[in-house]
Every structure is written in C-alpha cells, then in structure tokens.
Amino acid sequence: MAESFINVNNIGFWIGDAFVEAMQLCLINEIENQKLDSIEWIMEYKNGLALQALPMIPSGMRMLIEEFLTTDERKSQLLKLIDKTMERIEISDDFVTYSNLHKMRIRAMTIIVENKEITVKNQEEFDNIVSESWWLTGGVPNLKNGCQHSFKLLKKLINGEMNTTASSSVGFWDY
C-alpha cells in the first residue's frame, strides 16, 4: 500500500493512503453530521478533503492542515471534530467498516461532482471512480485500530507533539 507523509512545516508522520482516505472521509462525515457547512472555511475544508480523497496521486495524499488551520480557533474546531470522530469509531463497530467507508466515499464523490471539480459521463463512470480504493476490497488490516491510531497521530501533529520528519525511521505503529 502506498504511504503519504502528513505534515506541518515538514514535521509529521508516514501513513498508508487508505488510512489517510479514511480520515478524510470520516471528517467529511462528521462535518456534515454536525451541520458545520455554514462555516465558510469548514465548507472549503470539507470540499478540499473530498477532492484529496480521490485516488489520483499515490503517496501524495494530504490532510490540508497548513492550508486551513491558520488560526487557533480553526485548530480547536478541527481537534473537536477529530475527538468526536474518534468517539464514533470507539463506540461503534459499524462506523469504520468497509461498507460504511464505501458509503462515505460515495458522498465525497458526490461533493466533488456537485462542486464541478470533476465531471463524470454517467453512473457507471461515477461507480468506477468510487470503487478505486484499498479499503473497499478489504485490503486494510486492523481497520478500526488503524483509523483510531491515525487520528491520534493527527492530533499529536496538530498539537505540535511530534518531531519526526519524512526521513525519520519511525513507522506508523511506532509513534
């Protein structure tokens, strides 16, 4: 599986692209659950995450942290979204399943199409794009634990609690 380096100012962590996509989809889901779309920057962030979730650039996925967390208020809001998402993952065995992530992926693709970021000719093309993901085939081991751990790492990064760079030898589960 391809890995991307999620970072702020070149400090961050390596993570499998499937987990990056799962974080993106879960955050989109939480933004919509909390009806935060009325906040302009959150709506733009949600739309950016949806576009990033497309499997276009293996090892080039991003969480758009530097672009959107430009104030302490925004940082605080994203940390609250992460906490709520981690809570959902913890209390539900159905939240980060392959079938639920597939539903979230359909929603992300719908956002992209509605925003005219891409155009699709028909439902078949839409479905084909939605189907291009590692987790869809069940190819991601430890899905629930991996998603929880991914969000823990993202929180550490946002809170400035990391010092690893892209060349560090620390692996995903070693943090």
C-alpha positions in Angstrom: 0.0 0.0 0.0 1.3 3.5 -0.8 2.1 5.8 2.0 1.9 9.6 2.3 3.7 11.9 4.7 1.2 14.0 6.6 3.0 17.1 7.9 3.0 20.6 9.1 6.2 22.5 8.3 8.0 19.3 7.4 7.2 17.6 10.8 4.8 14.7 10.6 4.2 11.0 10.1 4.1 8.4 7.3 0.7 6.7 7.0 -0.9 4.3 4.5 -3.0 6.1 1.9 -6.0 4.0 2.9 -5.9 5.4 6.4 -5.5 9.0 5.0 -8.5 8.5 2.9 -10.5 7.0 5.9 -9.6 10.1 8.0 -10.7 12.4 5.2 -14.0 10.6 4.7 -14.7 10.4 8.5 -14.0 14.1 8.9 -16.3 14.9 5.9 -19.0 12.8 7.6 -18.5 14.5 11.0 -18.7 18.0 9.4 -22.0 17.1 7.8 -23.3 15.3 10.9 -22.6 18.5 13.0 -24.0 20.7 10.2 -20.9 22.9 10.2 -21.1 23.6 6.5 -22.4 27.0 7.2 -18.9 28.0 8.4 -17.1 29.0 5.2 -13.7 27.7 6.0 -15.1 24.4 7.2 -17.1 24.0 4.0 -14.0 24.7 1.9 -12.0 22.3 4.1 -14.7 19.6 3.6 -14.6 20.2 -0.2 -10.8 20.0 -0.2 -10.8 16.8 1.7 -13.3 15.3 -0.7 -11.1 16.1 -3.6 -8.0 14.8 -1.8 -9.8 11.5 -1.2 -9.7 10.7 -4.9 -7.1 8.1 -5.6 -5.2 10.3 -8.1 -1.7 10.5 -6.6 -0.5 7.5 -4.6 1.9 8.7 -1.8 0.7 12.2 -2.4 -2.4 12.4 -0.2 -2.8 15.4 2.1 -4.9 16.5 5.1 -4.7 20.2 4.1 -3.6 21.2 7.6 -1.3 24.1 6.7 -3.8 25.5 4.2 -6.8 25.6 6.6 -5.5 25.7 10.2 -4.4 29.3 10.1 -5.9 30.3 13.5 -6.1 28.8 17.0 -9.9 28.8 16.6 -9.7 26.7 13.4 -7.2 24.3 15.1 -9.6 24.0 18.1 -12.6 23.3 15.8 -10.7 20.6 13.9 -9.5 19.0 17.1 -13.1 18.8 18.3 -14.1 17.1 15.0 -11.3 14.6 15.4 -12.3 13.9 19.0 -15.9 13.3 18.0 -14.8 11.1 15.1 -12.6 9.1 17.4 -15.5 8.7 19.8 -17.7 7.4 17.0 -15.0 4.9 16.0 -14.6 3.7 19.6 -18.3 3.2 20.4 -19.4 1.7 17.1 -18.3 -1.5 15.4 -20.1 -0.3 12.2 -18.6 3.2 11.7 -15.3 2.3 10.1 -16.3 -0.8 8.2 -15.6 -1.3 4.5 -19.3 -0.9 3.6 -19.7 2.3 5.6 -16.5 3.8 4.2 -17.8 3.0 0.8 -21.0 5.0 1.6 -18.8 7.9 2.8 -16.7 7.6 -0.4 -19.9 7.9 -2.5 -20.8 11.1 -0.5 -17.3 12.5 -1.1 -17.5 11.8 -4.8 -20.9 13.5 -4.9 -19.4 16.6 -3.3 -16.7 16.7 -5.9 -19.2 16.3 -8.8 -21.6 18.9 -7.2 -18.7 21.4 -6.9 -17.7 20.7 -10.6 -14.2 19.6 -9.6 -14.6 16.7 -11.9 -17.3 15.6 -14.4 -18.5 12.1 -15.0 -20.3 10.9 -18.1 -22.6 8.6 -16.4 -23.4 6.5 -13.3 -21.0 3.7 -14.4 -18.1 6.1 -14.6 -19.0 7.5 -11.1 -19.2 4.0 -9.7 -15.8 3.1 -11.2 -14.1 6.1 -9.6 -15.8 5.3 -6.2 -14.5 1.7 -6.4 -10.8 2.6 -6.7 -9.8 2.3 -3.1 -7.7 0.0 -0.9 -10.2 -0.4 1.9 -13.0 -1.3 -0.5 -11.6 -4.7 -1.2 -10.9 -5.4 2.5 -7.2 -5.0 1.9 -6.5 -2.9 5.0 -5.6 -4.9 8.1 -6.7 -3.6 11.6 -9.1 -1.1 10.1 -10.7 0.1 13.3 -7.5 0.2 15.3 -5.6 1.8 12.4 -8.2 4.6 12.0 -8.1 5.3 15.7 -4.3 5.4 15.7 -4.4 7.6 12.6 -6.5 10.2 14.3 -4.3 10.0 17.4 -1.3 10.8 15.3 -3.1 13.6 13.5 -4.0 15.2 16.9 -0.4 14.9 18.0 0.7 16.6 14.8 -1.8 19.4 15.1 -0.9 19.9 18.8 2.8 20.2 18.0 3.7 17.0 19.9 5.8 15.4 17.0 9.3 16.0 15.9 9.6 13.4 13.2 10.5 14.3 9.6 10.0 12.4 6.3 13.4 10.8 6.7 12.9 9.6 10.3 12.9 5.9 10.8 9.7 5.8 12.9 6.9 3.7 11.5 3.1 4.1 11.7 2.7 1.9 14.8 5.9 3.1 16.5 4.6 6.6 17.4 
